[in-house]
Amino acid sequence: MRHRRRSRAHAGVAGGVRAARPALPPPGAPPHAHTRLSRTGHRLILFNDALTPWIVGTLGTTPLMLAVIFGAAQNILSKSSKYSLFDPCKEMAYIPLDPESKTKGKAAVDVIGNPLGKSGGSLIQQALIFSLGSLAASTPYLAVILAGVIFLWIRSARKLNIMFNEAMVSEGQAGAQPA
């Protein structure tokens, strides 16, 4: 029995790697029947195909460019609010401290606090994504955790305000007494 050798082009292989074929929806299926669903059945649709002509016609841009513009605006607003609001407030907390406590406090926050907070948030997010299977499935849990962190942050800021005011009053009384 003689075997015929077929060329790679005839065998459906391009460059030794099987060419990927896009999965098309069956005839009569809804427009997004071919989108990939996660294990939990959730999918993320940013722009429906029906909205694309309207976005291009009205705004004169593509949905991808619109997403890039919104992402850039979000980063700009995030960084500007951090540098104009958060950093000055953080520095104000050190005002009533003596110079040694200021140095140690800033070092502790900058060297330990910030990296620990960022890595802790990343660890929580990755654990949820791995355990639930997708970002879409973990989003409700992340929202609850975020709400809890915001609540604790506001409560801590109020306590810090009380402590700051007490320290400023006691510092003002100590400065008013004759030496």
FENCOR-V22407 format. One record per backbone hydrogen bond with DSSP energy under -0.5 kcal/mol. CO is the residue of the C=O (numbers start at 0). NH is the residue of the N-H. If there is no record, write none. Layout:
BEGIN
co=CO nh=NH
co=CO nh=NH
END
This chain:
BEGIN
co=3 nh=5
co=6 nh=10
co=7 nh=11
co=7 nh=12
co=8 nh=11
co=11 nh=18
co=12 nh=14
co=13 nh=16
co=16 nh=13
co=21 nh=23
co=25 nh=28
co=29 nh=32
co=31 nh=34
co=37 nh=40
co=41 nh=37
co=42 nh=44
co=43 nh=45
co=47 nh=50
co=47 nh=51
co=48 nh=52
co=50 nh=54
co=51 nh=55
co=52 nh=56
co=53 nh=57
co=54 nh=58
co=54 nh=59
co=54 nh=60
co=55 nh=59
co=61 nh=65
co=62 nh=66
co=63 nh=67
co=64 nh=68
co=65 nh=69
co=66 nh=70
co=67 nh=71
co=68 nh=72
co=69 nh=73
co=70 nh=74
co=71 nh=75
co=72 nh=76
co=73 nh=77
co=74 nh=78
co=75 nh=79
co=76 nh=80
co=77 nh=81
co=78 nh=82
co=79 nh=83
co=80 nh=84
co=80 nh=85
co=81 nh=86
co=84 nh=88
co=85 nh=89
co=86 nh=90
co=87 nh=91
co=88 nh=92
co=90 nh=93
co=91 nh=94
co=93 nh=96
co=97 nh=101
co=98 nh=102
co=99 nh=103
co=100 nh=104
co=101 nh=105
co=102 nh=106
co=103 nh=107
co=104 nh=108
co=105 nh=109
co=106 nh=110
co=107 nh=111
co=107 nh=112
co=108 nh=113
co=111 nh=115
co=112 nh=116
co=113 nh=117
co=114 nh=118
co=115 nh=119
co=116 nh=120
co=117 nh=121
co=118 nh=122
co=119 nh=123
co=120 nh=124
co=121 nh=125
co=122 nh=126
co=123 nh=127
co=124 nh=128
co=125 nh=129
co=126 nh=130
co=127 nh=131
co=128 nh=132
co=133 nh=137
co=134 nh=138
co=137 nh=141
co=138 nh=142
co=139 nh=143
co=140 nh=144
co=141 nh=145
co=142 nh=146
co=143 nh=147
co=144 nh=148
co=145 nh=149
co=146 nh=150
co=147 nh=151
co=148 nh=152
co=149 nh=153
co=150 nh=154
co=151 nh=155
co=152 nh=156
co=153 nh=157
co=154 nh=158
co=155 nh=159
co=156 nh=160
co=157 nh=161
co=158 nh=162
co=159 nh=163
co=160 nh=164
co=161 nh=165
co=162 nh=166
co=163 nh=167
co=164 nh=168
co=165 nh=169
co=166 nh=170
co=167 nh=171
co=168 nh=172
co=169 nh=173
co=170 nh=174
co=171 nh=175
co=172 nh=176
END
